[in-house]
Amino acid sequence: MGTPMSGGGRRRRRIRFGLPVAAAGVAAAVAAALLTSSASATPAEPSPPAVTQHASPSLDELKQRVAGAAASDDTAGEAAKSSYSASSGVDAKIIGGTTTSITSAPWMAQLWYYDEANDFGFFCGGAVVAPTKILTAAHCVQGYDWYANGAVVTGTAQLADDDLYGGTVSGVWRQWSHPSYSARTIDNDIAVLTLPNPVKATPIRMTTASDTASYAAGTQAKVYGWGRTSSTSQDISQALKVATLPIQSDTTCSGFYGADFVKGHMVCAGNPATGSDTGTTSPCNGDSGGPLVVNNRIVGVVSWGVTDCVAQGAYSVFSKVRTYVGATYPRVDDTNLSGDHRADLWVRSGSTYTGYEKDSQGTSFGARQSWGSFKGFNTVLQTDFDRDGYQDLIVRRVSDGDVFWLHWVPASGSWATTKIRDDWKSRTRISAPGDVTGDYLPDLLCVDSTGQMWVYKGTGTGSFSGRVAVGGTGWKQYDAIVGHGDLTGDGHTDLIARTRSNGYVYLYKGTGSATSPFSSRVKVRTWSTTGYDKLDAVGDINGDGRADLLARTPGGTLYLYKGTGKATSEIFATRINVGTGYQGYDIWG
């Protein structure tokens, strides 16, 4: 990669804003939740057995990782591009920033990484975007084993050391970085860490794919972090810093950095640096992965800048979140039965009433695993209602129509059952597609006997803050209404509906609006019931970050339609045969 150009034509050495520090990590064991229930004439809600919890290192081990990282002098991404390694050692502050409290930025996270075997450690910032999800930069994640060596500290504005200063330290269960991330160009520099258990920190949302106002030149944005406060000092700031930066136009950024600034993928902010600390406001080493915030939404992730952060005329460069929310959001909402980033299938035998889990293998499903009897229930749906990283079930009982939420409680090591609705016998369709109202909390949809659809706005606790009517009573015309996740790549949850009369298949594109959750329908296919008698959507089956669809023929052949991210008739790729013998299943969840 070429190095950035200054306005005067001199070559500028570009560095990542990663700070050498160590990390406490969490080793987390992937859990498969097995659910059983006893059959009876009028069954009570299912009573699942205990599941394997996501493992985490001890508190002492996590603190040791933090301490090891804090004593290190390495930089995130250093191994991939040595010229990006900062010679400044362990630095932590924002140049020109002011001290702020965790109350003003409760979602801020400290990411500590320490590989004891190789004596390598660094520090990055991040933001809590869901109870178990941390948004950060790919150069802080790619090539590192956060499961074995990482730790995440939340809930404190003080930089951790052997004291957490009232914060909470967690391990890391899984990691994801953008598949097109380039260590050479630092392009597509965005990543998500998944924690083994939820944190109490209040999440902050990413901006939307349609947001343009936040990127208008002159818009005031805030950057947060523990990065350097001086280009000449290596002192570590113990306090969280914040600085206000004006958004710059792409033309301005390209004028300084040339081809190193990738329009559409990056955004730069700040007034031109003065060449010294005086008059310069900029994130610096140690701020990598931290959020750039406009109107309480993340619009950028701290990515890269010039050496020592104050070169005359320089701007700070961030990953443009608007561009990446479509790829990133599926990783925020990727809970599944086997815990491997790929959505799994849950089905019930129509003859024995036994429920089965079939884990995704990308383009096929593994051998079925019994969940016991689900006799007496006519609806079973997968969701993670409380966003704790464990897959939940929504079930409806035939006898009285009552709807229950079954969820694993890590603190007690047991299942809890909550009745969330009485007497929904008359509901012709029930769906749990995820967040359709734009608050990152999963919602519940149903269609009543008149054909009216209702969206019940989830609170993340199994309750609802109200319901919203969607359109008129025309939903009665559909024999299938399914969806789980983002089909169109814009970061919003979508629906697929099929008309009973002619088999027309429509896309209802999500808007993320609490008052009007879906756009007008778009016809994408014609699939009669003689072609496919069952449609199902469980999320991202092949793990590419896009939601997919399953369709079964009356003869029992199951096809996978991989999502393309297009909101047109090309919404699905060519179908893939994923197996036969599926005709005996009457409930798909």
C-alpha positions as CSV (number, residue, x, y, z in Angstrom):
1,M,0.0,0.0,0.0
2,G,1.2,3.5,-0.7
3,T,1.6,5.8,2.2
4,P,-0.6,8.9,2.6
5,M,0.2,12.1,0.9
6,S,0.1,15.4,2.7
7,G,-1.3,18.5,1.1
8,G,2.2,19.6,0.2
9,G,3.0,16.4,-1.6
10,R,5.3,14.9,1.1
11,R,4.8,11.2,1.9
12,R,3.2,10.5,5.2
13,R,3.7,7.2,7.1
14,R,0.3,5.9,8.0
15,I,-0.3,4.0,11.2
16,R,-3.1,2.1,12.9
17,F,-4.4,3.7,16.0
18,G,-3.9,0.4,17.9
19,L,-2.2,0.8,21.3
20,P,0.1,-1.9,22.7
21,V,-1.5,-3.4,25.6
22,A,-2.4,-6.8,26.9
23,A,-5.5,-8.5,27.2
24,A,-7.6,-10.6,29.3
25,G,-9.5,-13.1,27.2
26,V,-12.1,-15.5,27.7
27,A,-12.0,-19.0,26.6
28,A,-15.5,-19.9,25.8
29,A,-16.8,-23.3,25.0
30,V,-19.4,-23.5,22.2
31,A,-22.7,-24.7,23.6
32,A,-25.4,-26.8,21.9
33,A,-28.7,-26.3,23.6
34,L,-30.8,-29.5,23.8
35,L,-34.4,-29.1,24.6
36,T,-36.9,-31.7,25.8
37,S,-40.4,-31.7,27.0
38,S,-42.7,-34.4,28.3
39,A,-45.8,-35.2,26.4
40,S,-49.3,-35.2,28.0
41,A,-52.8,-34.7,26.9
42,T,-52.7,-31.0,27.9
43,P,-49.0,-30.3,28.2
44,A,-47.5,-27.7,30.3
45,E,-44.7,-25.6,28.8
46,P,-41.6,-27.6,27.8
47,S,-39.0,-28.1,30.5
48,P,-35.6,-28.2,28.8
49,P,-32.6,-29.8,30.5
50,A,-29.4,-27.9,31.4
51,V,-27.2,-26.8,28.5
52,T,-23.5,-26.3,28.3
53,Q,-22.7,-22.7,29.3
54,H,-20.2,-20.6,27.4
55,A,-17.0,-21.1,29.2
56,S,-15.0,-18.2,30.6
57,P,-11.5,-18.0,32.2
58,S,-11.3,-17.2,35.8
59,L,-11.2,-13.6,37.0
60,D,-7.5,-14.0,38.0
61,E,-6.7,-15.3,34.5
62,L,-8.5,-12.3,32.8
63,K,-6.7,-9.9,35.1
64,Q,-3.4,-11.4,34.2
65,R,-4.1,-10.9,30.6
66,V,-4.9,-7.2,31.2
67,A,-1.7,-6.8,33.2
68,G,0.4,-8.5,30.6
69,A,-1.0,-6.4,27.9
70,A,-0.6,-3.2,29.9
71,A,3.1,-4.0,30.3
72,S,3.6,-4.7,26.5
73,D,4.8,-2.2,23.9
74,D,3.3,-3.8,20.8
75,T,0.7,-2.4,18.3
76,A,-2.4,-4.0,16.9
77,G,-1.8,-5.0,13.3
78,E,2.0,-4.7,13.7
79,A,2.7,-8.2,12.5
80,A,0.7,-7.7,9.3
81,K,2.4,-4.4,8.4
82,S,5.5,-3.5,10.3
83,S,5.6,0.1,9.1
84,Y,2.4,0.6,11.0
85,S,4.0,-0.2,14.4
86,A,4.2,2.8,16.5
87,S,7.6,3.6,18.0
88,S,5.9,5.4,20.8
89,G,5.4,2.4,23.0
90,V,2.4,2.1,25.2
91,D,0.3,5.2,24.7
92,A,-3.2,6.0,25.7
93,K,-5.0,9.3,25.2
94,I,-6.8,11.5,22.7
95,I,-4.8,14.6,21.6
96,G,-6.8,17.7,22.4
97,G,-9.6,15.7,24.1
98,T,-11.2,16.2,27.5
99,T,-11.9,13.8,30.3
100,T,-15.4,12.2,30.4
101,S,-17.3,9.8,32.5
102,I,-18.6,6.3,31.8
103,T,-22.1,7.7,32.4
104,S,-21.7,9.8,29.3
105,A,-20.4,6.9,27.3
106,P,-21.7,3.7,29.1
107,W,-21.1,1.6,26.0
108,M,-17.3,2.1,25.8
109,A,-15.1,-1.0,26.1
110,Q,-11.4,-1.6,26.7
111,L,-10.0,-4.5,24.5
112,W,-6.9,-6.0,26.0
113,Y,-4.9,-8.7,24.2
114,Y,-1.9,-10.6,25.6
115,D,-0.3,-13.6,24.1
116,E,2.0,-14.8,26.9
117,A,3.7,-17.5,24.8
118,N,5.0,-14.9,22.3
119,D,5.1,-12.0,24.8
120,F,2.9,-9.9,22.6
121,G,0.2,-7.5,23.8
122,F,-1.8,-4.5,22.7
123,F,-4.8,-2.4,23.5
124,C,-7.8,-1.2,21.4
125,G,-11.1,0.5,22.0
126,G,-14.5,-0.8,21.2
127,A,-18.2,-0.1,21.7
128,V,-21.0,-2.4,23.2
129,V,-23.6,-2.7,20.5
130,A,-25.6,-5.5,22.1
131,P,-25.2,-7.2,25.5
132,T,-22.7,-9.8,24.1
133,K,-21.3,-7.8,21.2
134,I,-18.4,-5.4,20.8
135,L,-17.9,-3.4,17.6
136,T,-14.2,-2.6,16.9
137,A,-11.7,-2.4,14.1
138,A,-10.6,-5.4,12.1
139,H,-6.9,-4.6,12.5
140,C,-7.5,-5.2,16.2
141,V,-9.0,-8.6,15.6
142,Q,-7.7,-10.2,12.4
143,G,-4.9,-12.7,12.9
144,Y,-5.3,-12.7,16.7
145,D,-6.8,-15.4,18.9
146,W,-9.1,-13.4,21.2
147,Y,-10.7,-16.6,22.6
148,A,-7.3,-17.7,24.0
149,N,-5.7,-14.3,24.8
150,G,-8.3,-11.6,25.0
151,A,-10.2,-9.7,27.7
152,V,-12.8,-7.0,27.5
153,V,-13.4,-4.4,30.3
154,T,-16.7,-2.5,30.4
155,G,-18.4,-0.2,32.9
156,T,-15.5,2.0,33.8
157,A,-13.9,5.2,32.5
158,Q,-10.6,4.3,34.2
159,L,-8.0,2.4,32.2
160,A,-7.7,-1.0,33.9
161,D,-4.6,-2.5,35.3
162,D,-4.5,-4.8,38.3
163,D,-7.6,-2.9,39.4
164,L,-10.8,-2.9,37.4
165,Y,-12.0,0.4,39.0
166,G,-15.5,-0.8,39.3
167,G,-15.7,-2.3,35.8
168,T,-16.4,-5.8,34.6
169,V,-13.9,-8.0,32.7
170,S,-15.1,-10.6,30.3
171,G,-13.5,-13.1,28.0
172,V,-14.2,-13.5,24.3
173,W,-16.2,-16.4,22.9
174,R,-16.1,-15.7,19.2
175,Q,-14.6,-13.2,16.8
176,W,-15.5,-11.9,13.3
177,S,-13.7,-9.5,11.1
178,H,-14.9,-8.2,7.7
179,P,-14.0,-10.9,5.1
180,S,-12.6,-8.3,2.7
181,Y,-10.4,-6.6,5.3
182,S,-7.0,-5.8,3.9
183,A,-4.0,-5.5,6.3
184,R,-2.1,-3.7,3.5
185,T,-4.6,-1.0,2.8
186,I,-6.5,-1.1,6.1
187,D,-9.7,-1.2,4.0
188,N,-12.9,-2.8,5.3
189,D,-11.6,-2.2,8.8
190,I,-14.5,-3.4,11.0
191,A,-15.0,-6.3,13.3
192,V,-17.2,-7.8,16.1
193,L,-16.2,-9.6,19.2
194,T,-18.8,-11.9,20.9
195,L,-18.7,-12.2,24.7
196,P,-19.6,-15.5,26.4
197,N,-22.1,-13.7,28.7
198,P,-24.0,-10.4,28.5
199,V,-22.6,-7.3,30.1
200,K,-24.7,-4.6,31.9
201,A,-23.3,-1.8,29.9
202,T,-25.9,0.1,27.9
203,P,-25.5,-0.6,24.2
204,I,-25.2,2.0,21.5
205,R,-26.5,1.4,18.0
206,M,-24.8,1.7,14.6
207,T,-26.1,4.2,12.2
208,T,-28.3,2.9,9.3
209,A,-27.3,2.1,5.7
210,S,-29.5,5.0,4.5
211,D,-27.9,7.7,6.7
212,T,-26.4,10.5,4.8
213,A,-26.9,13.5,7.1
214,S,-24.4,12.2,9.6
215,Y,-21.7,12.3,7.0
216,A,-22.3,15.8,5.7
217,A,-19.2,18.0,5.9
218,G,-19.2,20.1,9.0
219,T,-21.4,17.7,11.1
220,Q,-20.0,17.6,14.6
221,A,-19.0,14.1,15.8
222,K,-17.5,12.8,19.0
223,V,-14.7,10.3,19.3
224,Y,-14.0,8.4,22.5
225,G,-11.0,6.5,23.7
226,W,-8.0,6.0,25.8
227,G,-5.5,6.9,23.1
228,R,-2.5,9.2,23.3
229,T,-2.9,12.8,24.3
230,S,0.5,14.0,23.1
231,S,2.6,13.3,20.0
232,T,5.7,13.4,22.2
233,S,4.6,11.7,25.4
234,Q,4.2,8.0,26.0
235,D,2.3,8.5,29.3
236,I,-0.8,6.4,29.7
237,S,-4.1,8.2,30.4
238,Q,-6.1,6.6,33.2
239,A,-9.2,8.3,32.1
240,L,-11.6,8.0,29.2
241,K,-11.3,11.0,26.8
242,V,-13.7,12.5,24.3
243,A,-13.1,15.0,21.5
244,T,-15.4,16.8,19.1
245,L,-14.4,16.6,15.4
246,P,-16.1,18.1,12.3
247,I,-16.8,15.5,9.5
248,Q,-14.8,16.3,6.4
249,S,-15.9,15.7,2.8
250,D,-14.5,12.8,0.7
251,T,-12.9,15.4,-1.5
252,T,-11.0,17.0,1.4
253,C,-9.9,13.6,2.6
254,S,-8.7,12.4,-0.8
255,G,-7.0,15.7,-1.3
256,F,-4.7,14.9,1.6
257,Y,-4.4,11.2,1.5
258,G,-4.8,10.4,-2.2
259,A,-5.7,6.8,-3.1
260,D,-5.1,5.7,0.4
261,F,-8.4,7.2,1.3
262,V,-11.1,4.8,-0.1
263,K,-14.3,6.8,-0.8
264,G,-17.4,5.1,0.5
265,H,-15.4,2.8,2.8
266,M,-13.8,5.5,4.9
267,V,-14.7,8.8,6.4
268,C,-12.3,11.4,7.8
269,A,-12.9,14.0,10.5
270,G,-11.2,16.8,12.4
271,N,-9.7,20.1,11.5
272,P,-6.3,19.9,9.8
273,A,-3.6,19.0,12.3
274,T,-1.2,21.8,13.0
275,G,2.0,19.8,13.1
276,S,2.2,19.8,16.9
277,D,-0.1,19.1,19.9
278,T,-1.0,22.8,20.1
279,G,-4.2,23.4,18.1
280,T,-4.6,19.7,17.1
281,T,-7.6,17.5,18.1
282,S,-7.2,13.9,16.9
283,P,-7.5,10.3,18.0
284,C,-4.1,8.6,18.2
285,N,-2.4,5.3,19.1
286,G,-4.6,3.4,21.5
287,D,-7.9,4.7,20.1
288,S,-8.2,2.1,17.4
289,G,-11.6,0.5,17.2
290,G,-13.3,3.2,19.2
291,P,-16.5,4.8,18.0
292,L,-17.1,8.1,16.2
293,V,-20.6,9.1,17.3
294,V,-23.3,11.4,15.8
295,N,-26.7,11.7,17.4
296,N,-25.9,8.8,19.7
297,R,-25.3,6.5,16.7
298,I,-21.9,5.0,15.7
299,V,-21.0,6.5,12.3
300,G,-17.3,5.5,12.2
301,V,-14.7,3.2,13.8
302,V,-11.3,4.6,14.5
303,S,-9.0,3.1,11.8
304,W,-5.8,4.9,10.9
305,G,-3.9,8.1,10.6
306,V,-0.4,9.6,10.3
307,T,2.6,8.8,12.5
308,D,2.3,10.6,15.9
309,C,-1.1,11.9,14.7
310,V,-0.3,15.6,14.4
311,A,1.4,15.9,11.0
312,Q,0.5,19.2,9.5
313,G,-2.8,19.1,7.5
314,A,-3.6,15.5,8.5
315,Y,-7.1,14.2,9.3
316,S,-8.2,11.2,11.3
317,V,-9.6,8.3,9.3
318,F,-12.5,6.0,10.3
319,S,-14.3,3.1,8.8
320,K,-17.6,4.3,7.4
321,V,-20.2,2.4,9.4
322,R,-23.0,3.2,7.1
323,T,-21.3,1.1,4.4
324,Y,-20.7,-1.8,6.7
325,V,-23.9,-2.1,8.8
326,G,-25.3,-4.6,6.3
327,A,-22.3,-6.9,6.8
328,T,-21.9,-6.2,10.5
329,Y,-25.4,-6.4,11.8
330,P,-25.8,-10.1,11.1
331,R,-22.9,-10.7,13.4
332,V,-24.6,-8.7,16.1
333,D,-27.7,-11.0,15.7
334,D,-26.1,-14.4,15.0
335,T,-27.3,-16.6,17.9
336,N,-27.9,-20.1,16.8
337,L,-28.2,-23.6,18.2
338,S,-24.6,-24.7,17.8
339,G,-22.8,-21.4,18.3
340,D,-20.8,-21.3,15.1
341,H,-22.1,-18.2,13.2
342,R,-24.4,-20.3,11.0
343,A,-28.1,-20.6,11.6
344,D,-29.4,-24.1,12.4
345,L,-32.7,-25.8,11.6
346,W,-35.2,-26.9,14.2
347,V,-38.0,-29.3,13.1
348,R,-40.7,-31.5,14.6
349,S,-41.8,-34.9,13.4
350,G,-45.5,-34.9,12.5
351,S,-45.9,-38.5,13.6
352,T,-43.9,-38.8,16.8
353,Y,-44.0,-35.1,17.9
354,T,-40.3,-35.3,18.5
355,G,-38.3,-32.1,18.0
356,Y,-34.9,-32.2,16.3
357,E,-32.0,-29.9,15.9
358,K,-30.1,-30.1,12.6
359,D,-26.9,-28.0,12.6
360,S,-25.9,-26.1,9.5
361,Q,-22.7,-27.2,7.7
362,G,-22.9,-24.4,5.3
363,T,-24.6,-26.0,2.3
364,S,-26.1,-29.0,4.1
365,F,-27.3,-30.0,7.5
366,G,-25.8,-32.5,10.0
367,A,-27.4,-35.5,11.6
368,R,-30.5,-34.7,13.6
369,Q,-30.3,-34.4,17.4
370,S,-33.4,-35.2,19.4
371,W,-35.0,-32.5,21.6
372,G,-37.7,-34.8,23.1
373,S,-41.4,-34.6,22.7
374,F,-43.2,-31.4,21.6
375,K,-46.7,-32.9,21.5
376,G,-49.4,-30.4,22.3
377,F,-47.7,-27.4,20.6
378,N,-48.3,-26.0,17.2
379,T,-45.6,-23.3,17.0
380,V,-41.9,-23.4,17.8
381,L,-39.7,-20.5,16.9
382,Q,-36.0,-19.8,17.4
383,T,-34.9,-16.3,18.7
384,D,-32.6,-14.7,21.2
385,F,-35.2,-12.5,22.9
386,D,-32.9,-11.2,25.7
387,R,-29.8,-11.0,23.5
388,D,-27.7,-13.0,26.0
389,G,-26.0,-15.2,23.3
390,Y,-28.1,-18.3,24.1
391,Q,-30.8,-19.3,21.6
392,D,-34.4,-19.2,23.0
393,L,-37.6,-20.8,22.0
394,I,-41.0,-19.2,21.5
395,V,-43.7,-22.0,21.7
396,R,-47.5,-21.9,21.5
397,R,-49.7,-24.5,23.2
398,V,-52.6,-26.0,21.3
399,S,-55.0,-26.4,24.2
400,D,-55.3,-22.7,25.2
401,G,-53.2,-20.8,22.7
402,D,-50.8,-19.5,25.4
403,V,-47.4,-18.5,24.1
404,F,-44.3,-19.1,26.2
405,W,-40.7,-17.8,26.1
406,L,-38.1,-20.5,27.1
407,H,-34.7,-19.1,27.9
408,W,-31.5,-20.2,29.5
409,V,-30.3,-18.2,32.6
410,P,-26.5,-18.5,32.9
411,A,-26.5,-17.1,36.4
412,S,-28.6,-19.9,37.8
413,G,-27.6,-22.6,35.3
414,S,-31.2,-23.3,34.6
415,W,-34.1,-22.7,32.1
416,A,-36.8,-20.2,32.8
417,T,-40.2,-20.2,31.3
418,T,-42.2,-17.0,30.9
419,K,-45.7,-16.8,29.5
420,I,-45.7,-13.9,27.2
421,R,-49.2,-14.0,25.7
422,D,-52.6,-15.5,26.6
423,D,-54.9,-17.2,24.2
424,W,-53.3,-16.6,20.8
425,K,-55.4,-19.5,19.3
426,S,-56.8,-17.1,16.6
427,R,-53.4,-15.9,15.5
428,T,-52.9,-17.4,12.0
429,R,-49.2,-16.5,11.7
430,I,-46.6,-15.9,14.4
431,S,-43.0,-15.0,13.5
432,A,-39.9,-14.0,15.4
433,P,-37.7,-12.4,12.7
434,G,-35.5,-10.4,15.0
435,D,-35.4,-6.6,15.4
436,V,-37.9,-4.9,13.0
437,T,-38.2,-1.6,14.9
438,G,-34.6,-0.5,14.9
439,D,-33.7,-0.7,18.5
440,Y,-31.5,-3.9,18.3
441,L,-34.0,-5.8,20.5
442,P,-35.9,-8.7,18.9
443,D,-39.6,-8.3,18.3
444,L,-42.6,-10.6,17.8
445,L,-45.0,-10.5,14.9
446,C,-48.4,-12.1,14.5
447,V,-51.4,-11.9,12.2
448,D,-54.8,-12.0,13.8
449,S,-58.0,-13.6,12.4
450,T,-59.0,-10.5,10.5
451,G,-55.7,-10.5,8.6
452,Q,-54.1,-7.6,10.5
453,M,-50.4,-7.9,11.3
454,W,-49.2,-6.7,14.6
455,V,-45.6,-6.0,15.7
456,Y,-45.0,-6.5,19.4
457,K,-42.0,-4.3,20.3
458,G,-39.6,-6.4,22.4
459,T,-37.9,-4.9,25.5
460,G,-35.1,-7.6,25.8
461,T,-36.7,-9.0,28.9
462,G,-39.5,-11.1,27.5
463,S,-42.0,-8.3,27.7
464,F,-43.2,-5.8,25.1
465,S,-43.5,-2.0,25.1
466,G,-46.5,-1.9,22.9
467,R,-47.7,-3.1,19.5
468,V,-47.9,-1.5,16.1
469,A,-50.4,-2.3,13.3
470,V,-48.7,-3.0,10.0
471,G,-50.8,-2.1,7.0
472,G,-54.4,-3.2,6.8
473,T,-56.0,-6.6,6.9
474,G,-54.4,-7.8,3.7
475,W,-52.0,-10.2,5.5
476,K,-54.8,-12.8,5.4
477,Q,-53.9,-13.5,1.7
478,Y,-50.5,-15.1,2.7
479,D,-50.0,-18.8,3.5
480,A,-46.5,-18.1,4.6
481,I,-44.9,-15.1,6.3
482,V,-41.3,-15.8,7.3
483,G,-38.0,-14.1,7.9
484,H,-35.1,-14.0,10.3
485,G,-32.5,-11.3,9.7
486,D,-31.4,-9.0,6.9
487,L,-32.0,-10.3,3.4
488,T,-31.1,-7.1,1.6
489,G,-27.8,-6.1,3.2
490,D,-28.9,-2.7,4.6
491,G,-28.9,-3.7,8.3
492,H,-32.7,-4.0,8.7
493,T,-34.7,-7.1,9.3
494,D,-36.9,-8.2,6.3
495,L,-39.9,-10.5,5.7
496,I,-40.9,-12.9,2.9
497,A,-44.6,-13.6,2.3
498,R,-46.3,-15.9,-0.2
499,T,-49.9,-15.4,-1.5
500,R,-52.1,-18.4,-1.1
501,S,-54.0,-17.9,-4.4
502,N,-51.2,-17.7,-6.9
503,G,-47.9,-18.4,-5.2
504,Y,-46.5,-14.9,-5.6
505,V,-43.6,-14.4,-3.2
506,Y,-43.0,-10.9,-2.0
507,L,-40.2,-9.1,-0.1
508,Y,-41.2,-6.7,2.6
509,K,-38.0,-4.7,3.1
510,G,-37.4,-3.6,6.6
511,T,-37.1,0.1,7.4
512,G,-36.0,0.0,11.0
513,S,-38.8,2.3,11.9
514,A,-40.9,1.6,15.0
515,T,-44.0,3.1,13.5
516,S,-43.7,1.7,9.9
517,P,-41.4,-1.3,10.0
518,F,-41.7,-2.4,6.3
519,S,-41.6,-0.8,2.9
520,S,-44.1,-1.6,0.2
521,R,-43.8,-5.2,-1.0
522,V,-41.7,-6.2,-4.0
523,K,-42.4,-9.4,-6.0
524,V,-39.4,-11.6,-6.1
525,R,-40.6,-15.1,-7.1
526,T,-43.6,-17.3,-8.0
527,W,-43.7,-20.5,-6.0
528,S,-46.9,-22.4,-5.8
529,T,-47.7,-24.9,-3.0
530,T,-47.4,-27.7,-5.5
531,G,-43.8,-26.6,-6.0
532,Y,-42.9,-25.8,-2.4
533,D,-45.3,-26.7,0.4
534,K,-43.1,-25.2,3.2
535,L,-41.0,-22.0,3.4
536,D,-38.7,-21.4,6.4
537,A,-36.2,-18.7,7.4
538,V,-33.8,-19.3,10.3
539,G,-31.1,-16.7,9.5
540,D,-27.7,-16.9,7.9
541,I,-27.3,-20.6,7.1
542,N,-24.0,-20.5,5.2
543,G,-22.3,-17.9,7.3
544,D,-21.7,-15.2,4.7
545,G,-23.5,-12.5,6.6
546,R,-26.7,-12.6,4.6
547,A,-30.0,-14.1,5.6
548,D,-31.2,-17.2,3.6
549,L,-34.4,-19.0,2.9
550,L,-35.3,-22.7,2.9
551,A,-38.0,-24.3,0.7
552,R,-39.4,-27.8,0.8
553,T,-41.1,-29.7,-2.0
554,P,-44.1,-32.0,-1.2
555,G,-41.8,-34.9,-1.9
556,G,-39.5,-33.9,1.0
557,T,-36.5,-32.4,-0.9
558,L,-35.2,-29.3,0.9
559,Y,-33.5,-26.5,-1.0
560,L,-31.4,-23.6,0.3
561,Y,-31.8,-20.3,-1.4
562,K,-28.7,-18.2,-0.3
563,G,-29.4,-14.5,0.1
564,T,-27.6,-12.2,-2.3
565,G,-28.2,-8.9,-0.5
566,K,-30.3,-7.6,-3.5
567,A,-33.8,-6.2,-2.9
568,T,-34.9,-7.4,-6.4
569,S,-35.9,-10.6,-8.1
570,E,-32.2,-11.5,-7.8
571,I,-32.6,-11.6,-4.0
572,F,-31.7,-15.4,-4.0
573,A,-28.9,-17.3,-5.6
574,T,-29.5,-20.5,-7.5
575,R,-31.0,-23.1,-5.2
576,I,-28.9,-25.8,-3.6
577,N,-30.3,-29.2,-2.7
578,V,-29.5,-29.7,1.0
579,G,-31.2,-33.1,1.5
580,T,-34.3,-35.3,1.2
581,G,-36.7,-36.9,3.6
582,Y,-38.0,-33.7,5.1
583,Q,-41.7,-34.4,4.3
584,G,-42.4,-35.9,7.7
585,Y,-41.8,-32.6,9.6
586,D,-44.8,-30.5,10.4
587,I,-43.3,-27.7,12.5
588,W,-40.3,-25.7,11.4
589,G,-38.7,-23.2,13.8
